[in-house]
Each structure stands twice: as structure tokens, then as C-alpha cells.
């Protein structure tokens, strides 16, 4: 027997107001003007998403996180409204509607978060419920806003819809065996920071661009000496310094 709980998750979704909406999200019925405005929004969106890191790189493709989707909605006057959450035998299900300011429904979706998923097997009930609503939010906003996300240079599928857990959400340039959020042999307070991991990814990408003949992941492993799941913040700082020096040498060589 399932039960329905209709109370929205506090603080997560944006309420609807009663202001009238235009005929289209771009305040025009002229195709050329719509295209121009859509491109302008997409350019702004791309810059903010990249600056604020509101995306995940999964198997070499870039997928926007829920914060990026709600940002797109805010720019275009489309807001996610949580309609209900439903407790399931092994998790939660949620329904979210994408609405304009006057309450018109322009998208809707239902999504689940289950304890059968490895990452959520031991999670608290509130966290599973929250993730169900998060997934439904991105999915609902995808219907009216997916083309804008594509124009911004990202995949139209929301990041939270991609199957798998944190180990599948690593940047494709992250060295194999790097620690993830689910644990590892190094205590959390000594593991590399996200900023350090991001720096490694950027360096590997840039080095590969300048010298594609070198296996830079292998080079990073050789510098580290230890396996990447054994990296500490101190060790990865040393790896970063060495890679930065090699990048500097390559850049100098290019400029000569």
C-alpha cells in the first residue's frame, strides 16, 4: 500500500505568482526574433553554468545539474512546482510541473529515487525524497527548456537522469581510481579537494591538447607514485605543481 504526501519539500522549489505570461517564453511570435533571443539566453546561460560549475561531465559529455536547469527557467519565466511526493516500498516518487508565471503548465514529470540504487541504499528517508523531487524538477524543465540547454552547448538530458552513481560521473579526464564521494582508504579530511581534482582535470585536458602523443594520465600516475585512491591533499598538490611546470614548458615551446 502506497501513501501520498502532498506537502512540498521546504525551500527547494519556486512558488508560482499571478503575473501574466507572454504568448511565448521569448515575448514574441516572430521566429527570427525568438531565435535571436533564445541564442542570447543560451550564451548567458552557458557562461554562468561553466563559471559556477553547474554541470557534470559523464563519459566525455557535459550534462547540466538541477541548479542549471532552474537557472534556465528563471531566465525565461518557467518555474518548477512540486505537486506531490509518494512513498514507495523502497524509496520515493515525485511529480513536478513546469509552469509559467500565470500558472500555465508547459512541462511535467514524475521521477523516483530508490534504495535499490547503490548510492542511496543506506540514505536517510528525507534525502531519498529530496532526490526524487530533484530528478523530477530537471526532467519537467527539460520539456520546455531542453533546446536552450542544447544551444548553450550541453546535453539536453539532465545530469540526474543519467544511470549510475558518483563513480560514473567522473570527468573523462580524471585519472582512473581517483576517490569519489562514496569513500576510500584515505580519511575524508585528507582526501584531495574538489578544487584539486578540477585542477588535475583541466591540466590533463590542456596538456593533451598541446601534446596528444603523451599519455598524460600515465604521466600523472608516475608522478604520484601511489595509486590514485591513495592520494592525499599533499600528494596531489605535488602532482599539480609538476603538471603545471610541464604545461608551462609546453606553452613556452609553442610561443617560440
C-alpha positions in Angstrom: 0.0 0.0 0.0 1.4 3.4 -1.0 0.7 6.6 0.7 0.6 10.1 -0.9 2.1 13.1 0.8 1.3 16.3 -0.9 3.5 18.7 1.2 6.2 20.2 -1.0 9.8 20.0 0.2 10.5 23.2 2.0 12.9 25.6 0.4 13.6 23.6 -2.8 11.1 24.7 -5.4 9.9 28.1 -6.5 6.3 29.2 -6.0 4.1 30.5 -8.8 2.9 34.1 -8.9 -0.1 35.5 -10.7 1.7 37.7 -13.3 0.6 37.2 -16.9 2.9 35.4 -19.2 3.7 36.4 -22.9 2.5 34.4 -25.8 5.9 32.6 -25.9 8.8 32.4 -23.4 10.6 34.9 -25.6 7.9 37.5 -25.7 7.5 37.4 -29.4 5.7 35.4 -32.1 8.3 36.2 -34.8 10.6 33.2 -35.4 13.7 35.2 -36.2 13.3 37.3 -33.0 12.7 34.1 -31.0 15.8 32.5 -32.4 17.9 35.7 -31.6 16.6 35.9 -28.0 17.0 32.1 -27.5 20.6 32.4 -28.6 21.3 35.3 -26.3 19.8 33.5 -23.3 21.8 30.4 -24.2 25.1 32.3 -24.4 24.5 33.9 -20.9 23.4 30.5 -19.5 26.5 28.7 -20.8 28.8 31.3 -19.2 27.1 31.1 -15.8 26.9 27.3 -15.9 30.6 27.0 -16.6 31.7 29.6 -14.2 29.6 28.2 -11.4 30.3 24.5 -12.4 26.6 23.7 -12.6 27.2 20.7 -14.8 28.7 17.2 -14.6 31.0 15.5 -17.2 29.9 11.9 -17.7 31.7 9.7 -20.2 33.1 12.7 -22.0 29.7 14.6 -22.3 28.5 17.6 -20.3 25.2 17.3 -18.5 23.5 20.2 -16.6 22.7 19.8 -12.9 19.4 20.8 -11.5 20.7 24.2 -10.4 21.5 25.0 -14.1 18.0 23.9 -15.2 16.3 26.1 -12.6 18.6 29.0 -13.7 17.4 28.5 -17.3 13.8 28.5 -16.0 14.4 31.7 -14.0 15.8 33.5 -17.1 12.7 32.5 -19.1 10.0 32.7 -16.5 9.4 29.0 -16.1 9.3 27.6 -12.6 9.2 24.1 -11.1 6.3 23.4 -8.8 6.3 20.2 -6.7 2.8 18.7 -7.0 3.2 15.7 -4.7 5.7 13.1 -3.3 4.7 9.5 -2.8 6.4 7.0 -0.6 7.2 3.7 -2.3 8.2 0.4 -0.7 11.9 1.1 -1.3 12.1 4.8 -1.9 10.1 7.9 -3.1 8.4 9.1 -6.2 7.7 12.8 -7.0 5.8 14.8 -9.6 6.9 18.3 -10.6 5.2 20.6 -13.1 7.0 23.4 -15.0 4.7 26.4 -15.1 4.9 30.0 -16.4 4.2 32.9 -14.1 0.5 32.8 -14.8 0.3 29.1 -13.9 0.2 27.6 -17.4 1.7 24.1 -17.4 4.4 23.8 -20.0 6.0 20.6 -18.8 5.6 17.9 -16.2 7.5 14.8 -15.0 7.5 12.0 -12.4 10.7 10.5 -11.1 11.8 8.1 -8.5 14.8 7.6 -6.1 15.1 4.1 -4.8 17.2 2.2 -2.2 18.0 -0.3 -4.9 20.4 2.3 -6.3 23.8 1.7 -4.7 24.4 5.3 -3.7 21.0 5.5 -1.9 21.0 2.1 -0.3 21.7 3.5 3.2 20.5 7.0 2.8 18.0 8.7 5.1 14.4 8.9 4.0 14.4 12.7 3.6 17.4 12.5 1.3 15.8 9.9 -1.0 12.6 12.0 -1.1 14.6 15.1 -1.9 16.4 13.4 -4.8 13.2 12.1 -6.2 11.9 15.7 -6.4 15.3 16.9 -7.8 15.1 14.4 -10.6 11.5 15.3 -11.4 12.4 19.0 -11.4 15.1 18.7 -14.1 13.0 16.3 -16.1 10.0 18.6 -16.1 12.1 21.7 -17.1 13.7 19.7 -19.9 10.4 19.7 -21.9 10.2 23.5 -22.4 13.8 24.4 -22.0 15.8 21.5 -23.4 16.5 23.3 -26.7 18.0 26.3 -24.8 20.3 24.0 -22.9 21.4 22.4 -26.2 22.0 25.9 -27.7 24.2 26.6 -24.7 26.4 23.6 -25.7 25.3 21.0 -23.2 23.4 17.7 -23.5 19.7 18.0 -23.3 19.4 15.1 -20.8 19.6 16.4 -17.2 22.6 15.0 -15.2 20.4 13.3 -12.6 18.7 11.2 -15.3 22.0 9.5 -16.3 22.1 6.0 -14.9 24.7 5.2 -12.3 26.3 6.8 -9.2 29.2 9.1 -8.5 31.8 6.7 -9.9 30.2 7.1 -13.4 30.0 10.9 -13.1 33.7 11.5 -13.1 35.2 13.7 -15.7 36.6 11.6 -18.5 40.0 13.2 -17.9 40.0 12.3 -14.2 42.8 9.7 -13.6 41.4 6.2 -13.0 41.0 5.3 -9.4 40.5 8.8 -8.1 38.5 8.9 -4.9 34.8 9.6 -5.1 32.1 10.6 -2.6 31.3 7.1 -1.5 34.5 6.6 0.4 38.0 5.2 0.1 41.1 4.2 2.1 42.1 7.8 2.8 40.1 9.6 5.6 37.8 12.3 4.2 39.7 15.2 5.8 42.9 14.1 4.0 41.4 13.3 0.6 42.0 15.7 -2.4 39.6 18.6 -2.5 37.2 19.1 -5.4 39.2 22.1 -6.4 42.3 20.0 -6.6 40.6 17.3 -8.7 39.2 20.0 -11.0 42.6 21.4 -11.5 44.0 18.0 -12.4 41.3 17.5 -15.0 41.9 20.9 -16.5 45.7 20.3 -16.7 45.2 16.9 -18.3 42.9 18.4 -20.9 45.3 21.2 -21.7 48.4 19.0 -21.8 46.6 16.6 -24.1 45.7 19.4 -26.5 49.3 20.6 -26.6 51.0 17.2 -26.7 48.5 14.5 -27.7 51.3 11.9 -28.2 51.9 11.7 -24.5 49.8 9.6 -22.1 49.3 12.3 -19.6 47.2 10.2 -17.3 50.0 7.7 -17.1 52.4 10.6 -16.5 50.3 11.8 -13.6 50.3 8.4 -12.1 54.1 8.2 -12.4 54.5 11.5 -10.6 52.1 10.4 -7.8 53.9 7.1 -7.3 50.9 5.8 -5.4 47.6 4.6 -6.8 45.1 7.5 -7.1 42.7 6.1 -4.5 45.7 6.5 -2.1 46.2 10.2 -2.9 46.2 12.8 -0.2 45.8 16.5 -0.5 49.6 16.9 0.0 50.4 14.4 -2.7 48.0 15.7 -5.3 49.3 19.2 -4.7 52.8 17.9 -5.7 51.3 16.3 -8.8 49.6 19.5 -9.7 52.8 21.5 -9.3 54.7 19.1 -11.6 52.0 19.1 -14.3 51.8 22.9 -14.2 55.5 23.0 -14.7 55.3 20.7 -17.7 52.4 22.7 -19.1 54.4 25.9 -18.8 57.3 24.3 -20.7 54.9 23.2 -23.5 53.3 26.7 -23.7 56.8 28.3 -23.8 57.7 26.0 -26.6 54.6 26.9 -28.6 55.3 30.6 -28.3 58.9 30.3 -29.6 
